[in-house]
Amino acid sequence: MKMQTELDSSEKPEAVESPGTNRKPSLEIRCRLADNLRRFRRHRGYTQQQLAKYCGFPKNYVSNVEQAAVNITLANLEQLARGLRCGEDELLRPQLLLPHSN
């Protein structure tokens, strides 16, 4: 029995679907990020504009994220976490627990 090692020119491999470029995250995860970002920012004592400037974003960017109006990139998520001195995972957790202020 002969094994087939090459495709006939008439045979085409099955197409593999690539992820769509227009995919949007769910409203749930955008709202979760918005709420956690707002709570963490307030806990740190930053205004939206202060955090945006510290992270190198336009001044209204943090406001847009906190309104769940934008789909942020992973790079921007990393930058926000760095600016807030927290982990990216903390901004995406279903419930954020902040330490009590004394």
N, C-alpha and C positions, 0 to 999 in steps of 0.2 A: 504494500500500500504506500503510495507516494504522498508525502506531506506537502501541503501548499504553503510556500514561503513568501510568495508575492501575490499581489492582487491582479486579477485580469484587468485590462484597461476598461472593460465594460462594468466592472464592479467598483462601486464608490463606497468609501467608508461612511459610517453613520455620522451625521453632523452632531457635534457636541454644542449644545446651547451655551453661550457665554452669558454671564450676568448682564442684565440690562443697564445701560448707563443712566437711565432716567428713573431708577428705583428710588423710592423715598422711604425713610424710616417711619415706623408707625407713630401715630400721635402719642401713644402711651409712652414710648421711650423718649420722645422729644420733650414731653411734659415732665417726665421723671428727671431728665437732665436739667431742664429749666428750674424746677423746684429745688433740686440739690445745689445747683450753681448759686441760686439766689440765697439759700440758707447759709452756704459756706462763705459766700462773699460778705454777707452781713455779719457773720460770726467773726470774720477777720477784720471787720471795720472798714471795708473798701466801698467806695461808690462805684457805680458801673463804669464811669469814665476813668477812675483811677485804675481799676483792674484792666480795662481795655488798653490804657497807655502802658501799663507795666508789661502786658503781654504783647504789645506791638500791634494791636488791632485798631481799626477805626473806632471813634468814640461811641458810635451807636451799635457796635457789634454785640457787646454783652447784653444790651437791652433786647436785641433781636433774638438772641439765644434764650434769654429768660422769658420771652414771650412765645417760645417754641415756634418761631417764625422761620428759622433757617435750619438747613441740614448741614451740620458742621462736619469737617473732615477729621480724621483721626489725628492729624498733625495739630489742628486747632484744639482738639480735646486735650492732647498732651500739654499744649502751651497753657491752657486754662488751669489744668491741674497743677502745673509747675508754679503758676502765678498765685494759686491758692494754697500751695504747699500741702497738697494732698495727692492721692493716687487717682488715676483715671477711673478705676473701678468704683471709687467712692462717689464720683459724680454720676455714675450710672446705676447705682444700687436702688432697688425698689423703695427702701426706706433708709434715709440717712439719719444716723444718730450722732449728734454733736456732743462734745464734752460740755459739762456745765461750767459757766463762767463764775469765778469767785469774786 
